[in-house]
Protein backbone atom coordinates (compact mmCIF):
# COMPACT_ATOMS: atom_id res chain seq x y z
CA UNK A 1 0.00 0.00 0.00
CA UNK A 2 1.51 3.32 -1.11
CA UNK A 3 1.89 6.22 1.30
CA UNK A 4 -0.83 8.77 1.00
CA UNK A 5 0.65 12.16 0.27
CA UNK A 6 -0.68 15.33 1.82
CA UNK A 7 -1.02 18.26 -0.53
CA UNK A 8 -0.18 21.81 0.49
CA UNK A 9 -3.86 22.70 0.07
CA UNK A 10 -4.87 19.93 2.51
CA UNK A 11 -2.20 21.03 4.98
CA UNK A 12 -3.43 24.62 4.72
CA UNK A 13 -7.02 23.53 5.44
CA UNK A 14 -5.88 21.45 8.41
CA UNK A 15 -3.78 24.28 9.86
CA UNK A 16 -6.58 26.83 9.42
CA UNK A 17 -9.01 24.58 11.28
CA UNK A 18 -6.50 23.91 14.05
CA UNK A 19 -5.99 27.67 14.40
CA UNK A 20 -9.79 27.98 14.71
CA UNK A 21 -9.60 25.79 17.82
CA UNK A 22 -10.66 22.43 16.36
CA UNK A 23 -8.70 19.30 17.30
CA UNK A 24 -6.68 17.49 14.66
CA UNK A 25 -8.51 14.21 15.24
CA UNK A 26 -11.92 15.86 14.77
CA UNK A 27 -10.75 17.64 11.61
CA UNK A 28 -9.51 14.43 10.02
CA UNK A 29 -12.36 12.20 11.23
CA UNK A 30 -15.11 14.53 10.03
CA UNK A 31 -13.74 15.28 6.55
CA UNK A 32 -13.36 12.30 4.21
CA UNK A 33 -11.32 14.45 1.80
CA UNK A 34 -8.50 14.74 4.35
CA UNK A 35 -6.03 12.03 5.36
CA UNK A 36 -6.04 10.43 8.81
CA UNK A 37 -4.55 12.30 11.74
CA UNK A 38 -1.74 9.73 11.90
CA UNK A 39 -0.79 10.51 8.31
CA UNK A 40 -0.83 14.23 9.09
CA UNK A 41 1.46 13.78 12.09
CA UNK A 42 3.87 11.62 10.08
CA UNK A 43 3.92 14.28 7.39
CA UNK A 44 4.61 16.99 9.96
CA UNK A 45 7.53 14.95 11.32
CA UNK A 46 9.05 14.45 7.88
CA UNK A 47 8.48 17.86 6.24
CA UNK A 48 10.04 21.01 7.70
CA UNK A 49 7.56 23.40 6.03
CA UNK A 50 4.63 21.34 7.29
CA UNK A 51 6.15 21.34 10.79
CA UNK A 52 6.46 25.13 10.76
CA UNK A 53 2.87 25.57 9.57
CA UNK A 54 1.61 23.07 12.16
CA UNK A 55 3.49 24.77 15.04
CA UNK A 56 2.12 28.15 13.95
CA UNK A 57 -1.42 26.76 13.84
CA UNK A 58 -1.04 25.23 17.31
CA UNK A 59 0.27 28.53 18.67
CA UNK A 60 -2.72 30.36 17.21
CA UNK A 61 -5.03 27.68 18.62
CA UNK A 62 -3.76 28.60 22.08
CA UNK A 63 -4.80 32.21 21.54
CA UNK A 64 -8.32 31.02 20.66
CA UNK A 65 -8.32 28.90 23.81
CA UNK A 66 -7.38 31.94 25.91
CA UNK A 67 -10.41 33.75 24.53
CA UNK A 68 -12.57 30.70 25.26
CA UNK A 69 -11.41 30.78 28.89
CA UNK A 70 -12.38 34.44 29.17
CA UNK A 71 -15.80 33.73 27.64
CA UNK A 72 -16.26 30.78 29.99
CA UNK A 73 -15.47 32.82 33.09
CA UNK A 74 -17.65 35.78 32.06
CA UNK A 75 -20.73 33.73 31.07
CA UNK A 76 -23.72 34.16 33.41
CA UNK A 77 -24.45 31.44 35.95
CA UNK A 78 -27.78 29.65 36.47
CA UNK A 79 -30.14 31.19 39.05
CA UNK A 80 -30.39 27.99 41.11
CA UNK A 81 -27.54 28.05 43.70
CA UNK A 82 -26.87 24.30 43.43
CA UNK A 83 -26.70 24.41 39.66
CA UNK A 84 -24.56 27.53 39.85
CA UNK A 85 -22.06 25.79 42.16
CA UNK A 86 -21.90 22.76 39.87
CA UNK A 87 -21.40 25.03 36.86
CA UNK A 88 -18.61 26.92 38.62
CA UNK A 89 -16.82 23.64 39.33
CA UNK A 90 -17.26 22.47 35.72
CA UNK A 91 -15.98 25.78 34.36
CA UNK A 92 -13.00 25.72 36.73
CA UNK A 93 -12.07 22.24 35.53
CA UNK A 94 -12.41 23.25 31.87
CA UNK A 95 -10.48 26.51 32.34
CA UNK A 96 -7.67 24.75 34.25
CA UNK A 97 -7.39 22.08 31.57
CA UNK A 98 -7.23 24.65 28.77
CA UNK A 99 -4.72 26.77 30.68
CA UNK A 100 -2.45 23.77 31.21
CA UNK A 101 -2.74 22.88 27.53
CA UNK A 102 -1.85 26.45 26.54
CA UNK A 103 1.24 26.46 28.77
CA UNK A 104 2.40 23.16 27.26
CA UNK A 105 1.72 24.10 23.64
CA UNK A 106 2.92 27.70 23.81
CA UNK A 107 5.74 27.86 26.37
CA UNK A 108 7.55 30.57 24.41
CA UNK A 109 4.55 32.77 23.68
CA UNK A 110 2.59 33.55 20.54
CA UNK A 111 5.60 33.98 18.27
CA UNK A 112 7.22 30.76 19.60
CA UNK A 113 10.63 32.43 19.87
CA UNK A 114 13.01 31.94 22.80
CA UNK A 115 14.19 35.56 22.77
CA UNK A 116 10.61 36.73 23.47
CA UNK A 117 10.48 34.88 26.78
CA UNK A 118 13.75 36.21 28.23
CA UNK A 119 13.22 38.25 31.33
CA UNK A 120 14.93 41.58 31.79
CA UNK A 121 17.51 41.65 34.53
CA UNK A 122 17.89 44.48 36.97
CA UNK A 123 18.65 45.46 40.51
CA UNK A 124 16.26 45.56 43.44
CA UNK A 125 17.13 47.59 46.52
CA UNK A 126 15.38 46.89 49.83
CA UNK A 127 15.69 49.40 52.63
CA UNK A 128 14.90 48.48 56.21
CA UNK A 129 15.90 50.69 59.05
CA UNK A 130 19.42 51.97 58.37
CA UNK A 131 20.47 49.09 56.10
CA UNK A 132 20.14 48.64 52.33
CA UNK A 133 20.23 45.25 50.65
CA UNK A 134 20.65 44.91 46.89
CA UNK A 135 19.88 41.91 44.72
CA UNK A 136 20.88 41.66 41.07
CA UNK A 137 19.64 39.25 38.46
MDAnalysis code that builds the backbone (N, CA, C; Angstrom):
import MDAnalysis as mda
import numpy as np

u = mda.Universe.empty(411, n_residues=137, atom_resindex=np.repeat(np.arange(137), 3), trajectory=True)
u.add_TopologyAttr("name", ["N", "CA", "C"] * 137)
u.add_TopologyAttr("resid", np.arange(1, 138))
u.add_TopologyAttr("resname", ["UNK", "UNK", "UNK", "UNK", "UNK", "UNK", "UNK", "UNK", "UNK", "UNK", "UNK", "UNK", "UNK", "UNK", "UNK", "UNK", "UNK", "UNK", "UNK", "UNK", "UNK", "UNK", "UNK", "UNK", "UNK", "UNK", "UNK", "UNK", "UNK", "UNK", "UNK", "UNK", "UNK", "UNK", "UNK", "UNK", "UNK", "UNK", "UNK", "UNK", "UNK", "UNK", "UNK", "UNK", "UNK", "UNK", "UNK", "UNK", "UNK", "UNK", "UNK", "UNK", "UNK", "UNK", "UNK", "UNK", "UNK", "UNK", "UNK", "UNK", "UNK", "UNK", "UNK", "UNK", "UNK", "UNK", "UNK", "UNK", "UNK", "UNK", "UNK", "UNK", "UNK", "UNK", "UNK", "UNK", "UNK", "UNK", "UNK", "UNK", "UNK", "UNK", "UNK", "UNK", "UNK", "UNK", "UNK", "UNK", "UNK", "UNK", "UNK", "UNK", "UNK", "UNK", "UNK", "UNK", "UNK", "UNK", "UNK", "UNK", "UNK", "UNK", "UNK", "UNK", "UNK", "UNK", "UNK", "UNK", "UNK", "UNK", "UNK", "UNK", "UNK", "UNK", "UNK", "UNK", "UNK", "UNK", "UNK", "UNK", "UNK", "UNK", "UNK", "UNK", "UNK", "UNK", "UNK", "UNK", "UNK", "UNK", "UNK", "UNK", "UNK", "UNK", "UNK", "UNK", "UNK"])
u.atoms.positions = np.array([
    [0.845, -1.185, 0.000],
    [0.000, 0.000, 0.000],
    [0.888, 1.245, 0.000],
    [0.684, 2.122, -0.964],
    [1.507, 3.317, -1.107],
    [1.140, 4.350, -0.033],
    [2.135, 5.147, 0.342],
    [1.895, 6.220, 1.304],
    [0.971, 7.259, 0.698],
    [0.051, 7.709, 1.469],
    [-0.829, 8.766, 0.995],
    [-0.140, 10.095, 1.220],
    [0.007, 10.851, 0.189],
    [0.653, 12.156, 0.271],
    [-0.351, 13.211, 0.724],
    [0.148, 14.208, 1.400],
    [-0.681, 15.331, 1.822],
    [-0.306, 16.519, 0.956],
    [-1.286, 17.098, 0.326],
    [-1.018, 18.260, -0.526],
    [-0.891, 19.509, 0.348],
    [-0.291, 20.537, -0.241],
    [-0.176, 21.811, 0.488],
    [-1.559, 22.383, 0.783],
    [-2.489, 22.192, -0.151],
    [-3.855, 22.697, 0.067],
    [-4.502, 21.992, 1.257],
    [-4.313, 20.669, 1.363],
    [-4.865, 19.931, 2.508],
    [-4.218, 20.392, 3.806],
    [-2.904, 20.593, 3.772],
    [-2.196, 21.028, 4.982],
    [-2.664, 22.424, 5.389],
    [-2.930, 23.280, 4.427],
    [-3.432, 24.621, 4.718],
    [-4.801, 24.550, 5.385],
    [-5.682, 23.699, 4.854],
    [-7.020, 23.525, 5.435],
    [-6.909, 23.018, 6.868],
    [-6.059, 22.030, 7.078],
    [-5.878, 21.448, 8.413],
    [-5.359, 22.508, 9.385],
    [-4.356, 23.261, 8.968],
    [-3.776, 24.276, 9.861],
    [-4.770, 25.398, 10.163],
    [-5.570, 25.787, 9.174],
    [-6.580, 26.827, 9.417],
    [-7.610, 26.353, 10.438],
    [-8.017, 25.113, 10.337],
    [-9.008, 24.579, 11.275],
    [-8.413, 24.409, 12.669],
    [-7.160, 24.005, 12.743],
    [-6.496, 23.909, 14.047],
    [-6.437, 25.296, 14.684],
    [-6.065, 26.298, 13.892],
    [-5.990, 27.669, 14.403],
    [-7.359, 28.169, 14.861],
    [-8.430, 27.620, 14.289],
    [-9.792, 27.981, 14.713],
    [-10.186, 27.314, 16.027],
    [-9.336, 26.430, 16.532],
    [-9.603, 25.794, 17.818],
    [-10.135, 24.378, 17.732],
    [-10.142, 23.785, 16.551],
    [-10.661, 22.433, 16.364],
    [-9.506, 21.441, 16.486],
    [-9.765, 20.294, 17.114],
    [-8.702, 19.304, 17.300],
    [-8.362, 18.608, 15.984],
    [-7.134, 18.179, 15.859],
    [-6.678, 17.487, 14.656],
    [-7.486, 16.223, 14.397],
    [-7.755, 15.454, 15.437],
    [-8.514, 14.212, 15.242],
    [-9.919, 14.501, 14.731],
    [-10.573, 15.523, 15.248],
    [-11.917, 15.858, 14.774],
    [-11.868, 16.329, 13.318],
    [-10.877, 17.147, 12.989],
    [-10.745, 17.643, 11.614],
    [-10.644, 16.473, 10.635],
    [-9.755, 15.545, 10.939],
    [-9.511, 14.435, 10.021],
    [-10.646, 13.409, 10.021],
    [-11.269, 13.175, 11.158],
    [-12.356, 12.198, 11.230],
    [-13.635, 12.692, 10.565],
    [-13.865, 13.999, 10.559],
    [-15.112, 14.531, 10.031],
    [-15.048, 14.900, 8.551],
    [-13.865, 14.910, 7.957],
    [-13.736, 15.281, 6.546],
    [-13.091, 14.130, 5.778],
    [-13.873, 13.459, 4.949],
    [-13.359, 12.300, 4.212],
    [-12.355, 12.690, 3.129],
    [-12.276, 13.971, 2.798],
    [-11.318, 14.446, 1.797],
    [-9.907, 14.586, 2.367],
    [-9.798, 14.561, 3.696],
    [-8.502, 14.737, 4.348],
    [-7.949, 13.386, 4.801],
    [-6.634, 13.275, 4.878],
    [-6.028, 12.026, 5.361],
    [-6.259, 11.843, 6.855],
    [-5.888, 10.698, 7.375],
    [-6.044, 10.432, 8.806],
    [-5.092, 11.315, 9.609],
    [-5.401, 11.472, 10.879],
    [-4.552, 12.303, 11.738],
    [-3.163, 11.701, 11.881],
    [-3.055, 10.381, 11.824],
    [-1.736, 9.731, 11.900],
    [-0.872, 10.118, 10.701],
    [-1.502, 10.127, 9.519],
    [-0.786, 10.510, 8.307],
    [-0.328, 11.960, 8.397],
    [-1.183, 12.815, 8.930],
    [-0.830, 14.231, 9.086],
    [0.367, 14.374, 10.017],
    [0.339, 13.672, 11.147],
    [1.456, 13.778, 12.093],
    [2.747, 13.229, 11.506],
    [2.672, 12.143, 10.751],
    [3.873, 11.617, 10.080],
    [4.415, 12.640, 9.092],
    [3.514, 13.265, 8.364],
    [3.917, 14.282, 7.386],
    [4.596, 15.458, 8.085],
    [4.037, 15.877, 9.207],
    [4.608, 16.995, 9.965],
    [6.006, 16.634, 10.467],
    [6.208, 15.386, 10.861],
    [7.525, 14.955, 11.324],
    [8.558, 14.948, 10.200],
    [8.122, 14.632, 9.001],
    [9.051, 14.451, 7.880],
    [9.301, 15.716, 7.073],
    [8.387, 16.671, 7.093],
    [8.480, 17.857, 6.238],
    [8.638, 19.116, 7.090],
    [9.728, 19.830, 6.880],
    [10.036, 21.009, 7.704],
    [9.013, 22.129, 7.513],
    [8.564, 22.354, 6.279],
    [7.560, 23.398, 6.032],
    [6.233, 23.051, 6.709],
    [5.862, 21.780, 6.640],
    [4.626, 21.339, 7.295],
    [4.746, 21.490, 8.806],
    [5.924, 21.191, 9.350],
    [6.146, 21.343, 10.790],
    [5.977, 22.802, 11.209],
    [6.561, 23.706, 10.440],
    [6.462, 25.130, 10.760],
    [5.013, 25.602, 10.715],
    [4.282, 25.190, 9.688],
    [2.867, 25.575, 9.567],
    [2.054, 24.984, 10.715],
    [2.332, 23.746, 11.083],
    [1.608, 23.073, 12.164],
    [1.877, 23.762, 13.503],
    [3.135, 24.086, 13.787],
    [3.491, 24.774, 15.039],
    [2.821, 26.148, 15.109],
    [2.781, 26.857, 13.993],
    [2.123, 28.155, 13.953],
    [0.630, 28.006, 14.235],
    [0.012, 27.003, 13.616],
    [-1.418, 26.756, 13.835],
    [-1.696, 26.416, 15.300],
    [-0.850, 25.587, 15.896],
    [-1.043, 25.230, 17.311],
    [-0.863, 26.455, 18.204],
    [0.070, 27.307, 17.883],
    [0.271, 28.526, 18.667],
    [-0.952, 29.437, 18.575],
    [-1.514, 29.555, 17.382],
    [-2.724, 30.356, 17.210],
    [-3.915, 29.711, 17.908],
    [-3.956, 28.389, 17.924],
    [-5.029, 27.681, 18.622],
    [-5.032, 28.052, 20.106],
    [-3.852, 28.222, 20.673],
    [-3.759, 28.595, 22.084],
    [-4.350, 29.982, 22.332],
    [-4.197, 30.885, 21.388],
    [-4.799, 32.211, 21.539],
    [-6.322, 32.110, 21.537],
    [-6.866, 31.249, 20.687],
    [-8.316, 31.023, 20.656],
    [-8.760, 30.441, 21.994],
    [-7.972, 29.516, 22.533],
    [-8.319, 28.898, 23.811],
    [-8.302, 29.928, 24.944],
    [-7.394, 30.877, 24.892],
    [-7.378, 31.938, 25.906],
    [-8.692, 32.731, 25.865],
    [-9.136, 33.040, 24.659],
    [-10.412, 33.745, 24.527],
    [-11.567, 32.890, 25.034],
    [-11.519, 31.595, 24.784],
    [-12.570, 30.700, 25.264],
    [-12.611, 30.671, 26.789],
    [-11.452, 30.736, 27.420],
    [-11.407, 30.776, 28.887],
    [-12.068, 32.053, 29.396],
    [-11.774, 33.174, 28.766],
    [-12.381, 34.444, 29.173],
    [-13.896, 34.378, 29.013],
    [-14.360, 33.864, 27.869],
    [-15.804, 33.734, 27.639],
    [-16.441, 32.817, 28.677],
    [-15.756, 31.750, 29.014],
    [-16.256, 30.779, 29.987],
    [-16.425, 31.421, 31.366],
    [-15.434, 32.178, 31.768],
    [-15.467, 32.821, 33.089],
    [-16.526, 33.917, 33.150],
    [-16.719, 34.650, 32.053],
    [-17.649, 35.779, 32.056],
    [-19.098, 35.389, 31.783],
    [-19.357, 34.161, 31.377],
    [-20.731, 33.734, 31.071],
    [-21.577, 33.745, 32.340],
    [-22.852, 34.124, 32.230],
    [-23.719, 34.161, 33.412],
    [-23.961, 32.759, 33.975],
    [-24.188, 32.705, 35.271],
    [-24.447, 31.438, 35.953],
    [-25.951, 31.196, 36.075],
    [-26.349, 29.933, 36.248],
    [-27.776, 29.645, 36.475],
    [-28.258, 30.291, 37.777],
    [-29.557, 30.542, 37.855],
    [-30.140, 31.186, 39.045],
    [-30.163, 30.255, 40.248],
    [-30.348, 28.981, 40.028],
    [-30.393, 27.990, 41.112],
    [-28.998, 27.865, 41.736],
    [-28.857, 28.084, 43.052],
    [-27.538, 28.046, 43.702],
    [-26.804, 26.715, 43.538],
    [-27.537, 25.604, 43.585],
    [-26.873, 24.298, 43.434],
    [-26.348, 24.114, 42.013],
    [-27.154, 24.492, 41.054],
    [-26.704, 24.409, 39.663],
    [-25.555, 25.373, 39.402],
    [-25.622, 26.544, 40.013],
    [-24.556, 27.526, 39.847],
    [-23.243, 26.988, 40.394],
    [-23.279, 26.348, 41.574],
    [-22.060, 25.795, 42.162],
    [-21.487, 24.685, 41.277],
    [-22.355, 23.837, 40.762],
    [-21.900, 22.765, 39.871],
    [-21.291, 23.355, 38.596],
    [-21.912, 24.397, 38.084],
    [-21.405, 25.032, 36.859],
    [-20.053, 25.697, 37.112],
    [-19.892, 26.311, 38.272],
    [-18.607, 26.920, 38.620],
    [-17.514, 25.854, 38.657],
    [-17.804, 24.720, 39.257],
    [-16.816, 23.636, 39.326],
    [-16.475, 23.110, 37.929],
    [-17.493, 22.953, 37.067],
    [-17.262, 22.473, 35.717],
    [-16.413, 23.470, 34.926],
    [-16.733, 24.745, 35.069],
    [-15.979, 25.785, 34.365],
    [-14.535, 25.846, 34.860],
    [-14.356, 25.699, 36.168],
    [-13.003, 25.721, 36.727],
    [-12.175, 24.579, 36.151],
    [-12.765, 23.400, 36.089],
    [-12.074, 22.241, 35.526],
    [-11.709, 22.484, 34.067],
    [-12.658, 22.989, 33.296],
    [-12.407, 23.250, 31.871],
    [-11.349, 24.335, 31.681],
    [-11.444, 25.409, 32.447],
    [-10.477, 26.505, 32.339],
    [-9.075, 26.041, 32.747],
    [-8.972, 25.269, 33.816],
    [-7.674, 24.750, 34.253],
    [-7.058, 23.834, 33.197],
    [-7.884, 22.991, 32.602],
    [-7.395, 22.083, 31.569],
    [-6.888, 22.871, 30.359],
    [-7.653, 23.849, 29.921],
    [-7.235, 24.650, 28.770],
    [-5.983, 25.452, 29.084],
    [-5.902, 26.003, 30.296],
    [-4.725, 26.768, 30.683],
    [-3.476, 25.892, 30.680],
    [-3.588, 24.690, 31.208],
    [-2.448, 23.766, 31.208],
    [-2.040, 23.428, 29.776],
    [-3.019, 23.185, 28.925],
    [-2.741, 22.880, 27.528],
    [-2.020, 24.052, 26.854],
    [-2.474, 25.261, 27.123],
    [-1.847, 26.451, 26.544],
    [-0.385, 26.551, 26.973],
    [-0.138, 26.364, 28.269],
    [1.245, 26.461, 28.765],
    [2.147, 25.399, 28.161],
    [1.605, 24.224, 27.876],
    [2.402, 23.162, 27.256],
    [2.640, 23.425, 25.771],
    [1.619, 23.915, 25.088],
    [1.719, 24.102, 23.643],
    [2.402, 25.415, 23.257],
    [2.404, 26.377, 24.143],
    [2.921, 27.696, 23.806],
    [3.848, 28.210, 24.908],
    [4.889, 27.429, 25.262],
    [5.743, 27.860, 26.373],
    [6.554, 29.119, 26.057],
    [6.744, 29.412, 24.782],
    [7.551, 30.570, 24.407],
    [6.712, 31.748, 23.920],
    [5.415, 31.667, 24.084],
    [4.553, 32.770, 23.682],
    [4.009, 32.607, 22.271],
    [3.278, 33.599, 21.826],
    [2.587, 33.550, 20.545],
    [3.544, 33.377, 19.369],
    [4.677, 34.057, 19.400],
    [5.604, 33.978, 18.272],
    [6.493, 32.740, 18.327],
    [6.451, 31.998, 19.450],
    [7.219, 30.762, 19.599],
    [8.715, 30.994, 19.413],
    [9.213, 32.087, 19.989],
    [10.627, 32.428, 19.874],
    [11.221, 32.576, 21.270],
    [12.371, 31.944, 21.477],
    [13.013, 31.943, 22.796],
    [13.364, 33.343, 23.265],
    [13.785, 34.217, 22.353],
    [14.187, 35.564, 22.774],
    [13.019, 36.387, 23.306],
    [11.782, 36.017, 22.958],
    [10.609, 36.730, 23.470],
    [10.327, 36.424, 24.933],
    [10.797, 35.274, 25.420],
    [10.478, 34.880, 26.784],
    [11.578, 35.229, 27.781],
    [12.673, 35.824, 27.311],
    [13.745, 36.211, 28.228],
    [13.278, 37.343, 29.122],
    [13.611, 37.236, 30.369],
    [13.220, 38.254, 31.332],
    [14.339, 39.285, 31.450],
    [13.944, 40.523, 31.610],
    [14.931, 41.580, 31.792],
    [15.554, 41.466, 33.171],
    [16.843, 41.693, 33.225],
    [17.513, 41.652, 34.525],
    [17.615, 43.076, 35.061],
    [17.794, 43.170, 36.347],
    [17.891, 44.480, 36.968],
    [18.323, 44.340, 38.411],
    [18.247, 45.428, 39.115],
    [18.649, 45.460, 40.513],
    [17.458, 45.898, 41.358],
    [17.292, 45.209, 42.476],
    [16.262, 45.561, 43.444],
    [16.965, 45.983, 44.729],
    [16.551, 47.117, 45.270],
    [17.131, 47.590, 46.523],
    [16.042, 47.609, 47.585],
    [16.304, 46.918, 48.698],
    [15.381, 46.893, 49.832],
    [15.995, 47.701, 50.966],
    [15.216, 48.597, 51.506],
    [15.688, 49.403, 52.631],
    [14.857, 49.073, 53.852],
    [15.570, 48.798, 54.961],
    [14.901, 48.478, 56.207],
    [15.729, 49.082, 57.327],
    [15.143, 50.009, 58.004],
    [15.896, 50.693, 59.054],
    [17.016, 51.501, 58.427],
    [18.249, 51.246, 58.878],
    [19.424, 51.973, 58.371],
    [20.203, 51.156, 57.353],
    [19.711, 49.971, 57.004],
    [20.472, 49.089, 56.100],
    [19.789, 48.999, 54.726],
    [20.612, 48.875, 53.691],
    [20.143, 48.638, 52.327],
    [20.676, 47.301, 51.861],
    [19.838, 46.535, 51.229],
    [20.232, 45.247, 50.650],
    [19.907, 45.301, 49.171],
    [20.874, 44.907, 48.328],
    [20.650, 44.906, 46.892],
    [20.739, 43.490, 46.349],
    [19.862, 43.198, 45.411],
    [19.877, 41.911, 44.717],
    [19.898, 42.181, 43.227],
    [20.783, 41.484, 42.524],
    [20.884, 41.657, 41.066],
    [20.537, 40.349, 40.398],
    [19.981, 40.467, 39.197],
    [19.636, 39.249, 38.461],
    [19.934, 39.373, 37.004],
])
